[in-house]
Amino acid sequence: MRRVFVSLLCGASLVSAPALAQPSGAAPGAPSVPLTTPQPNGPAPSASPAPIAAPIAPVPSNAAPPNAPSGSATRGDGMRAYHEALARKRLGSQVELTGDNVRERLAEGEDLLRQGRTDEAISRLTDLVENPRFEPYVDSEDGKATAFLLGDALARAGAYEPARAYLRRLVSAPGAWEGRATTARRAVQRLAEIAMESDEYAGVLDDLKGVPATAPEATRGEIAYVKGRAREAAADPDGALTAYAAVTQRCRFWAQATYLQGLIFVEKGRYKEGENLFCKVADPNRQSNTTPVFADAKFFVVRDLARLALGRVAHEQFRFDDARYYYYLVPKDSERLAEALYEAATTRYEKKDYQDARDLLDELNAIQSHHRYEDEAWILDAYIDLAQCKFESADKKLLGFVARYEGVRDAARRVAEDDRAMQALLAAARSGSDAGGAAVGSSVNADAMRAIAALVRLDPVYNAVARRRAVLEHEEGGLKASLGELGDIQKNLATNGGVRAAIDENDDPLQRASEVRAAIDGLRHAIDDLEGGHAPKERVAPLREELAGLEKRVSITNQAAAAASLSAGGGQDLPDLLRADSAKATQLAMDVDAARAELGKTELALAKDALHRVDLRLSRLLRRARLARIESVLGRKRALEVEIEAINDGVLPSSAVDSLDAARFLQDNEEYWPFEGDDWPDEFVGSEVKK
């Protein structure tokens, strides 16, 4: 029974979606540097997406116990109200809570998180932390560890507001920084991660105000890094530089802070200072001659970005040999290898070192998989042949490029008109899975889909919207389960305890609203199936319009039912609490529908923008390929003219005729047999040797 209350109070935290229709470009707060667009966001992000809305309002209750976070953030008031109501009905646990019980529940929560059962861990831990019997253990090490684990679990589920409330309590509690302060330091680290996962830098900095100036150096570095990201988000690069400079090598974010400082200097045109900072991160001999770095899982990713940035700075200053060395430092197992090889080949081409450029492109082709630079690398390969006067080879490559990517561009245009195929394609491009499956049911073949997915460069905003939509759908499933279990609890109370049912099953407006919503979902899926089967648009469009009108009328009716249910119950008895939570859950379900529609529109617009950029990119490269073909024809013509002029002027010996392509001088009734060696002097006239 408690699990249902906890899942409703803590798990369902999605109410409304913010305006996310932002223009394409860098992620909010990320520096827009022309040399590189990385996102060194500190620690590896949690597997769970970010939240998109506000939490459920708490149920009024008695005052919170000492050191408890505010009920509006943690739903603690609502849980305590349930505990009190259960105690009045003698339905709560009568077992005394001991230190051993706390340690067992803590170990159980850790096991659940390791197994990926985040919602269940939240439920168990909230039931323990908000239990009145837990108050004596709040300030113990086990109690602090339990509160931290609950905050961590909530953050993994995307419920950042209640997660921050629990972690804030650990940071600012009296005596939190005495001794080793293990839990307080872990809480600061988790709050820093939440700031970067949710972009809530200002709010997290407020949470960290309770950290004393005597905190460990690594902890102060965490706070300085969050300040730097906040200043960048506020378009204050100078303030960001000051904050990043305070991040020492004993902080796990030192590499990220140093790299971002370099980007800011490069954006200001101060290449030398930026290059010096990149060198600190990219140095391959760092372990042997400098202070050790306390890095996190993102260190090697940031190191590869720093090496690419060094190559780009050197390329910008026409130091092609330096650029080649920096690109060489990117390891073979790096996700940036294709990028490094392509850019290194470009630097060698610009230096007119065509053989080295060819070797680098051969190494890039040896990857034997789709990558995001395969179209540009193909064009560069042909241009290297043109530079080496290999006109026939260049022409063949250009013809192959046009034949290949003209179809891919046309396929991208068709996919942009098919919403379902486009969503499947972008999902594959985002996750790195095989995009060939997105071609099922569409007019585009699987190989073209794979090529499009490889070329798509997703906007960071699209990734954020997709993550929020995923967490929305996850929470919607939990919300439906909570509604069903709340109804079962009400029936059990009416049957076993002699309590009158809060809402009669046959006259339950919330139950009817749930059934209507399920029916509407079925209609939506049926219409999606029609579109997936390429039904005529004139048949699907009226159905979409009717469905939208039906959803609007149902929403108005459900809001009225939820408001009536909320106003009917305001007491603190168990049936009143159940009735109030049922109404809240119904209101949440309606808000989830609205949020889904808004997120769907935003995601669709961003997806179309990504495919539009692929279309523009391929169109540009196709124009370059056709222009290069003209160059190849003119080059072959000029080569022939030079050879003829050289022979006529006597610059070349008469034997140089054999170096020409003799076949092109033949008439229709003539054949050319090329010389294959083994001439015998006595087999042709004039072979006699004069004595």
Secondary structure, 3 states (H helix, E strand, C coil): CHHHHHHHHHHCCCCCCCCCCCCCCCCCCCCCECCECCCCCCCCCCCCCCCCCCCCCCCCCCCCCCCCCCHHHHCHHHHHHHHHHHHHCCCCCCCCCCHHHHHHHHHHHHHHHHCCCHHHHHHHHHHHHCCHHHHHHCCCHHHHHHHHHHHHHHHHCCCHHHHHHHHHHHHHCCCCCCCCCHHHHHHHHHHHHHHHHHCCHHHHHHHHHHCCCCCCHHHHHHHHHHHHHHHHHCCCHHHHHHHHHCCCCCCCCHHHHHHHHHHHHHHCCCHHHHHHHHHHHHCCCHHHHCCCCCCCCCHHHHHHHHHHHHHHHHHHCCCHHHHHHHHHCCCCCCCCHHHHHHHHHHHHHHCCCHHHHHHHHHHHHCCCCCCCCHHHHHHHHHHHHHHCCCHHHHHHHHHHHHHHHHHHHHHHHHHHCCHHHHHHHHHHHHHCCCHHHHHCCCCCCHHHHHHHHHHCCCCHHHHHHHHHHHHHHHHHHHHHHHHHHHHHHHHHHHHHCCCCCCCCHHHCHHHHHHHHHHHHHHHHHHHHHHHHCCCCHHHHHHHHHHHHHHHHHHHHHHHHHHHHHHHHCCCCCHHHHHHHHHHHHHHHHHHHHHHHHHHHHHHHHHHHHHHHHHHHHHHHHHHHHHHHHHHHHHHHHHHHHHHHHHHHCCCCCHHHHHHCCHHHHCCCCCCCCCCCCCCCHHHCCCCCCCC
